[in-house]
Amino acid sequence: MDTATNQPIINSPAAALVGDPAKYGRVAADGTVFVITGDGEKAVGSYPGKTPEEALAYFVRKFEALASEVALLAARIKSGAMVPSDALAAVTKLRQQVENLNGVGNLAALKLSVEQIPNLIEEHKTIFEARKAAEAAAKAVKRAEGQAVKEKLVVEAEMHALSENWKLTSERLKTLLDEWKKAPRLDKKADADLWKRFSASRNKFDKRRRTHFATLLQAQSAVKSAKEIIVTEAESLANSRDWVATARRYKALMEQWKLSGRGKKTDDAKLWVRFKTAQDTFFAAKNSDLEKRQGTMSENLAKREALILEIEAVLPITNLDEARRKFRDLQSKWSKIGMTERSKRAAFDKRFEIVETAIKEAEAEKWRKSDPTAKARANDVVSQLSAAVANYEAQALKAETAGNVKKASELREAAAARRTWLSEAEKGLSEFTN
């Protein structure tokens, strides 16, 4: 029992808050407020200008505030949320505060409550340590999970470092960076080491990507320049009326376009529209002209069909001069016939060439037979062979006279051979005209 108030002392850190603290105080006539303790009364102060009840309530609140701190400390210790060493330090501070408290309440119970806290600390030390161990284990698990998450991100980033799928990889690396930011932090060194690898992979890919697109941009610029030259020439030919040569040139320009490679999509599209417009303009005009000429070509075909029969009638050649004169007249008419469809004219040209070749061969043969130089050479051959035959026969006769039959026989054989050659030479000489 409290001897001053006949109130029981509750054996707990919150015992000081049990009951009405105002019972442990009074206000003197001069306004001085006293707290009642087991050792008697103790003046704690005054509150000028206030009623006795207000003055007493003021000093009760000071007591209650300190008592609440004691109770709160005890509760934190019981929950295991407070480090034992920090709790002991708090007890020391509370002892001083209780000792110097100018408040109204059960000071003895408050002091006892403070002194009970060290025992409470000891009682709940195991709980605190178990909680700290559990927290440490949870942190270790979380740290291991965070380590695994970030290592997985790093491995994937390193896998993408040499990728050439620029768009998808860029998007994926951005996602990996977002995931990295959301992942739990590790200890400083581990986090720094993993970040260094992660960042290096991203930088390596980014550098390769920028180099690729810089090279691509340069190549696209070269392609654009090449195609602009092609388009400029195509546009300059759009109004040409040299149908065959220009059509061939457009075909060549198309091949150049294909070989120039792919440029920037938008540039290629714009340049292609210009190229196609120029090409279509030319071929539309060409087709229109062809339609106009189609009727004329049909008429020309009929003329060639009739004239080729007259040309072929020149053969066989019986009189070269007459045949040559007639062929020249027909040839002049043939050349004056206008355009004919190419696929059908080829057969006519072949028939024409047969007659033309026959005329040329006849002329060549006539020239060969009237060539004075060739005739002189033929005369020389006949003369030489005649002389050789006479010489061999004379020698053979001389050998026979001398009785050399074998030699005479050999000489007569040589004479006979040259006589055969002489016959052929005389025949060739007879073909020459006078």
SVG drawing of the C-alpha trace seen along z (x, -y; Angstrom):
<svg xmlns="http://www.w3.org/2000/svg" viewBox="-11 -36 86 87">
<polyline fill="none" stroke="black" stroke-width="0.4" points="0.0,0.0 1.1,-3.6 1.3,-5.1 0.5,-8.6 -2.7,-7.7 -3.6,-4.3 -3.6,-3.2 -2.1,0.2 1.1,0.1 0.5,2.1 3.6,4.1 3.9,3.1 5.6,0.4 2.2,-1.2 1.1,-1.1 1.7,-4.8 -1.2,-5.5 -3.7,-3.5 -6.1,-5.7 -6.4,-9.5 -3.1,-11.3 -4.8,-14.4 -5.3,-12.5 -1.6,-12.8 -1.6,-16.7 -3.1,-19.7 -3.1,-23.5 -2.3,-25.8 -4.1,-29.1 -1.2,-31.0 -1.5,-29.0 1.5,-26.7 0.9,-23.1 2.2,-20.2 2.6,-16.6 2.0,-14.0 4.7,-11.3 5.5,-8.7 8.0,-11.1 5.5,-14.0 4.5,-16.9 6.8,-18.5 6.2,-21.8 6.3,-21.4 5.4,-25.0 2.6,-27.3 0.5,-28.5 -0.3,-32.3 -3.6,-33.6 -5.2,-30.2 -7.8,-28.5 -6.6,-25.8 -8.2,-23.2 -6.4,-24.5 -3.1,-24.7 -3.4,-21.1 -4.4,-19.8 -1.3,-21.4 1.1,-19.5 -1.0,-16.3 -0.5,-16.5 3.3,-16.8 3.2,-13.6 1.0,-11.8 3.3,-12.7 6.3,-11.1 4.2,-8.1 3.1,-7.6 6.8,-7.6 7.5,-4.9 4.5,-2.8 5.5,-3.3 9.1,-2.2 7.8,0.9 5.4,1.7 8.2,1.4 10.5,3.7 7.7,6.3 7.1,6.1 10.8,6.8 11.1,3.6 13.7,1.9 17.4,2.8 18.3,3.8 21.2,1.3 19.0,-1.5 16.3,-0.5 18.8,-0.6 19.9,-4.1 16.3,-5.1 15.8,-3.8 18.8,-5.9 17.2,-9.0 13.8,-8.2 15.3,-7.8 16.7,-11.4 13.4,-12.7 11.4,-11.0 13.9,-12.3 13.6,-15.9 9.9,-15.7 7.8,-18.6 4.4,-17.0 1.5,-15.6 0.9,-11.8 2.0,-8.6 5.7,-9.3 6.6,-6.1 4.7,-4.0 6.3,-5.8 9.7,-5.3 9.0,-1.7 7.7,-1.3 11.0,-2.7 13.0,-0.3 11.0,2.7 12.0,2.0 15.5,3.5 14.0,6.8 11.5,6.4 14.4,5.9 16.1,9.1 12.9,11.0 12.3,9.9 15.9,10.0 15.4,13.5 12.3,12.3 14.3,9.3 17.2,11.5 14.8,14.0 13.1,11.1 16.4,9.6 17.5,13.1 14.3,13.5 14.7,10.0 18.3,10.8 17.2,14.1 14.5,12.3 16.9,9.6 19.4,12.3 16.6,14.1 15.5,10.8 19.1,9.9 19.7,13.3 16.5,12.9 17.6,9.4 21.0,10.7 19.4,13.5 17.1,11.0 19.8,8.6 22.2,11.3 19.5,12.6 19.0,9.1 22.8,8.7 23.1,12.1 20.2,11.2 21.7,7.7 25.1,9.3 23.3,11.8 21.8,8.8 25.1,6.9 25.9,8.3 22.4,8.4 21.6,6.8 17.8,6.8 18.1,3.1 14.5,2.2 13.4,5.2 16.7,5.3 16.5,1.5 13.0,2.0 14.0,5.1 17.0,3.3 14.8,0.4 12.4,2.9 15.4,4.5 16.5,1.1 13.0,0.5 13.1,3.9 16.6,3.1 15.3,-0.2 12.4,1.8 14.7,4.5 15.8,4.3 19.2,2.7 22.1,4.9 25.1,4.1 27.1,1.3 29.9,3.4 27.6,6.1 25.2,3.6 28.1,1.6 29.7,4.7 26.5,5.9 25.6,2.4 29.0,2.1 28.3,5.3 24.7,4.3 25.7,0.8 28.6,2.0 26.4,4.4 23.8,1.6 26.6,-0.8 28.2,1.8 24.9,2.5 24.1,-1.2 27.5,-2.0 27.1,0.7 23.5,-0.4 24.6,-4.1 27.6,-3.0 25.2,-0.8 22.7,-3.5 25.5,-6.1 26.9,-3.7 23.3,-3.0 22.6,-6.7 25.8,-7.2 24.9,-4.3 21.4,-5.6 22.7,-9.0 24.9,-7.5 22.0,-5.4 19.8,-8.6 22.5,-10.5 22.8,-7.6 19.0,-7.3 18.7,-11.1 21.1,-10.9 19.0,-8.0 15.8,-9.9 17.1,-13.1 18.2,-11.2 14.8,-9.4 12.9,-12.7 15.1,-14.1 14.1,-11.2 10.4,-11.4 9.6,-13.4 12.1,-11.6 10.8,-10.2 13.8,-8.0 11.7,-5.0 14.1,-2.1 17.2,-3.8 15.3,-5.5 13.4,-2.2 16.8,-0.5 18.1,-3.3 15.1,-3.1 15.8,0.6 19.4,-0.1 18.3,-2.8 16.0,-0.3 18.9,2.1 21.0,-0.7 18.1,-1.4 18.1,2.2 21.8,2.4 22.0,-0.9 20.5,0.9 17.9,-0.2 17.9,-3.7 15.7,-5.4 12.2,-4.2 10.6,-7.6 13.4,-8.8 13.1,-5.6 9.3,-6.0 9.5,-9.7 12.3,-9.0 10.5,-5.9 7.3,-8.0 9.4,-10.4 11.2,-7.6 7.9,-5.7 6.1,-8.9 8.9,-9.7 9.0,-6.1 5.2,-5.9 5.1,-9.2 7.6,-7.9 6.1,-4.5 2.6,-6.0 3.7,-8.2 5.6,-5.3 2.5,-3.0 0.4,-5.7 2.8,-6.2 2.9,-2.5 -0.8,-2.3 -0.8,-5.0 1.9,-3.2 0.3,0.2 -2.0,-0.5 1.0,-1.8 3.1,1.3 0.3,3.6 0.3,1.8 4.1,2.0 3.9,5.7 1.7,6.3 4.1,4.3 7.0,6.5 5.1,9.7 4.5,8.6 8.0,7.2 9.9,10.2 8.4,12.4 9.8,10.1 13.2,10.2 13.2,14.0 12.3,14.1 15.8,12.8 17.1,16.3 18.4,18.3 20.9,15.9 21.3,16.4 22.5,12.9 24.5,11.3 24.3,7.7 20.5,7.9 20.0,9.7 22.2,7.1 20.3,4.2 17.0,5.6 18.0,6.5 19.3,2.9 16.0,1.4 14.1,3.8 16.5,3.2 15.8,-0.6 12.1,0.1 12.6,2.5 14.6,-0.1 11.9,-2.8 9.2,-0.6 8.5,-2.0 8.5,-0.3 7.3,3.3 6.6,5.3 10.0,6.7 8.9,10.3 7.4,10.6 10.1,8.7 12.9,11.0 11.7,13.8 11.4,11.4 14.9,10.1 16.3,13.6 14.7,14.3 16.1,11.0 19.6,11.8 19.5,15.2 19.0,13.3 21.6,10.6 24.2,13.3 23.6,15.1 24.2,11.8 27.4,11.1 28.7,14.7 28.0,14.4 29.8,11.1 32.8,12.6 32.9,15.5 32.8,13.2 35.6,11.1 37.7,14.2 37.4,15.3 38.3,11.9 41.1,11.0 44.2,10.4 46.6,11.0 45.1,14.4 45.0,15.2 48.7,14.3 49.5,16.6 47.5,19.4 49.5,18.9 52.8,19.0 51.7,22.3 50.8,23.8 54.0,22.7 56.1,24.0 54.4,27.4 54.7,27.6 58.4,26.9 58.8,29.5 57.0,32.2 59.2,31.6 62.4,31.5 61.6,34.9 60.7,36.5 64.0,35.3 66.0,36.6 64.2,39.9 65.0,40.3 68.6,39.5 68.7,42.2 67.2,44.8 69.8,44.0 72.5,44.5 70.9,47.8 69.8,46.7 66.3,48.2 65.6,47.7 66.4,44.0 64.4,43.5 61.4,45.1 61.6,42.8 61.9,39.8 58.9,40.8 56.8,41.3 57.7,37.8 56.8,36.4 53.4,38.3 52.7,36.8 53.4,33.2 51.3,33.9 48.3,34.6 49.0,31.3 49.3,29.5 45.9,30.8 44.3,29.4 46.1,26.1 45.0,25.7 41.4,26.5 41.6,23.6 43.1,21.3 40.3,22.0 37.8,20.6 39.2,17.1 37.3,14.8 39.1,12.7"/>
</svg>
